[in-house]
Amino acid sequence: AREAEADFRRALELTADAPTRADLVARIANSIFERNAYDEALALIAEARDGLGPSETFLRARLAAAAAWAHYDLSHIDEAAGAGEEALALLASFGNVSWQSLHETRATAHSAMASISRARQDTAGAIRHAQATIDAAERGGLRRLALSKRGFLGGLSYDRGDLDEADRLRSEALESATELGDSYTVAY
């Protein structure tokens, strides 16, 4: 991850083109999150967004989805919700176009909103966003994210006291994650 981040940073230094920079920042964000450098990520996201024009809807949505996770991980729940809602609103303009990057970005935004909704004790919102995450993740080829959100739904069932449903969902997610070799989801 550090090598990839270093490569993206070199690429950032080599271009002044705002859309290219925004794409690079959107791609590097997860590597920065792995280092828990959320403020750094938010600064890069803000700088990249400032360079974009209003017609750069998809890039603005990708950056907003990344910002939602950064704010969430900093426990800035209101800012996280604002960024997640912005991402989803921007993505809505694309309708149901089948495009992998669009599905990936929708999955990221809905995943953040599911966690934000759970933190706000909005179970119905958390379920709705988790199910939307699974749908978009499966369409976008993000199998691990889909599995993770199935386990998340199991956690929501547990929170509601539906232990049988929680056990069923978590067991299914565990079995699939084990087959995939996804130790993170297995541990969750």
Secondary structure, DSSP 8 states (H G I E B T S, - for coil): -HHHHHHHHHHHHH---HHHHHHHHHHHHHHHHHTT-HHHHHHHHHHHHHT--TT-HHHHHHHHHHHHHHHHHTT-HHHHHHHHHHHHHHHHTTTT---HHHHHHHHHHHHHHHHHHHHTT-HHHHHHHHHHHHHHHHHHT-HHHHHHHHHHHHHHHHHTT-HHHHHHHHHHHHHHHHHHT-HHHHH-
